[in-house]
Structure formats: structure tokens, C-alpha cells
Amino acid sequence: MGVLAFFTASASDSDKITSGGLMYARIGRYEVATDRVAEAEEIARKALSFVRKVPGIKAYTHMMGDDGKGMVVAIYENKAAAGAAAPLVQQFWLRFSPVLLAQPRLEEFAAVWALENFT
């Protein structure tokens, strides 16, 4: 699969979509026991300072429901940056290992589009 451009656009100005460069995404889906959601949320909050230090990361979103199901979305400058970050990604998931019910399911995507700056 070829790498496509990362696009940004204002929702009110969809005819002026511009290319922001090549990007690469990783998604990690996971589940924690419902009685450990608060603990997992605290681990996620503490992990933010760690994530900020990952070279090549452009965007990061972490979400979790009350049912313990969660997802981490990381957008990198390119596939090489995502590959270089792999050891840090492993460290990130090690922080969550005490509360995870199973290994996270990881997916990678070479095409990324985003809408930003909704007004």
C-alpha cells in the first residue's frame, strides 16, 4: 500500500484542503477490567509526558470507555519515524500491562486524513 498525504482542512472550508506531508498511523486497541478503569485512566494521564518525548509523533489520542475498552491512536511523521519509535511504544504498553486483560491489538495505516480546527 502506498503512503498518501496527510490532509488538514477546516470543516467550513472543505474546498481548500491542503497537503501537510506524508504521515503514518498506529492504533492500539485494548481492554481492562471494569473495576480497573480508574487505575488505567491514571496510567494514561501519567503517560502523556512520556508520549510528548517520542520523536516523530505528530498527534496522539487516547480514549477509553466505562466498559474498559480503549484505543490509542498515534500519528507519526512517516513510517520510518513510527518504526524508530517501536521501542518506546513497547515501553508505553509495559506501563499498561498491570491492568490489561490481554495483549493490545495493534494496527498500522499508511494513509491518514484528518479534519481539524472546526469552527
VOGU-3710 file (C-alpha; in Angstrom, 3 decimals, decimal comma):
1> mgvlafftas> 0,000/0,000/0,000  1,396/3,412/-0,930  1,659/6,271/1,506  -0,838/9,046/0,855  -0,703/12,623/2,024  -1,965/13,782/5,394  -4,653/16,382/4,787  -5,878/19,130/7,054  -8,914/21,272/6,448  -11,373/23,485/8,232
11> asdsdkitsg> -14,827/21,942/8,289  -16,254/25,226/6,992  -13,719/25,429/4,162  -13,660/21,925/2,670  -12,782/23,146/-0,826  -9,367/24,341/0,400  -7,870/21,026/1,526  -4,093/21,226/1,579  -1,417/18,594/1,936  0,567/18,663/5,162
21> glmyarigry> 3,107/15,940/4,323  3,357/12,158/4,498  2,085/10,514/7,681  1,770/7,057/9,202  -0,621/5,861/11,904  -0,666/3,157/14,552  -3,745/2,159/16,501  -3,688/0,020/19,633  -6,954/-1,458/20,898  -7,054/-2,850/24,402
31> evatdrvaea> -9,325/-3,856/27,273  -9,047/-3,563/31,026  -11,359/-4,964/33,713  -14,159/-2,542/34,549  -13,023/-2,387/38,164  -9,588/-1,144/36,974  -10,740/1,633/34,598  -9,833/4,382/37,085  -6,364/2,890/37,514  -5,938/2,678/33,730
41> eeiarkalsf> -7,043/6,306/33,363  -4,384/7,367/35,858  -1,719/5,409/33,957  -2,877/7,105/30,729  -2,621/10,577/32,309  0,872/9,868/33,589  1,911/8,514/30,176  1,241/11,852/28,455  4,617/13,300/29,438  6,276/10,152/28,064
51> vrkvpgikay> 4,351/10,387/24,769  5,393/14,029/24,293  9,016/12,860/24,145  8,501/10,327/21,329  10,455/11,602/18,303  8,423/11,872/15,114  4,991/11,728/16,757  2,632/14,358/15,355  -0,665/13,536/17,054  -1,841/11,294/19,872
61> thmmgddgkg> -5,339/10,427/21,030  -6,170/8,002/23,821  -9,754/7,063/24,600  -11,380/4,595/26,975  -14,966/3,725/27,795  -16,536/2,811/31,121  -16,620/-0,783/29,838  -12,799/-0,906/29,890  -12,363/-0,942/26,121  -9,853/1,573/24,865
71> mvvaiyenka> -7,917/2,751/21,883  -4,702/4,676/21,332  -4,158/6,464/18,013  -0,663/7,753/17,228  0,181/9,663/14,061  3,844/9,803/13,052  5,763/11,909/10,517  6,267/8,823/8,347  6,712/5,054/8,504  10,406/5,382/9,386
81> aagaaaplvq> 9,550/7,541/12,420  6,929/5,008/13,511  9,497/2,228/13,179  12,097/4,170/15,151  9,519/4,720/17,909  8,819/0,973/18,277  10,989/0,527/21,426  9,204/3,473/23,061  5,833/2,042/22,056  6,791/-1,185/23,829
91> qfwlrfspvl> 7,691/0,827/26,949  4,345/2,630/26,698  2,407/-0,671/26,657  4,511/-2,039/29,515  3,128/0,776/31,674  -0,381/-0,570/30,998  0,444/-4,269/31,392  -0,691/-4,466/35,048  -4,259/-3,539/34,068  -4,600/-5,118/30,609
101> laqprleefa> -6,801/-8,205/30,203  -4,782/-9,275/27,128  -2,078/-8,002/24,801  -3,167/-4,892/22,866  -4,201/-5,440/19,252  -2,029/-3,214/17,085  -2,835/-1,994/13,581  -0,862/0,212/11,194  -2,084/2,545/8,456  -0,120/4,201/5,667
111> avwalenft> -2,881/6,624/4,653  -4,043/9,327/7,049  -6,628/12,086/6,610  -7,817/14,459/9,292  -10,203/17,351/9,739  -9,037/19,938/12,237  -9,987/23,364/13,551  -13,747/23,005/13,482  -15,299/26,427/13,932
//
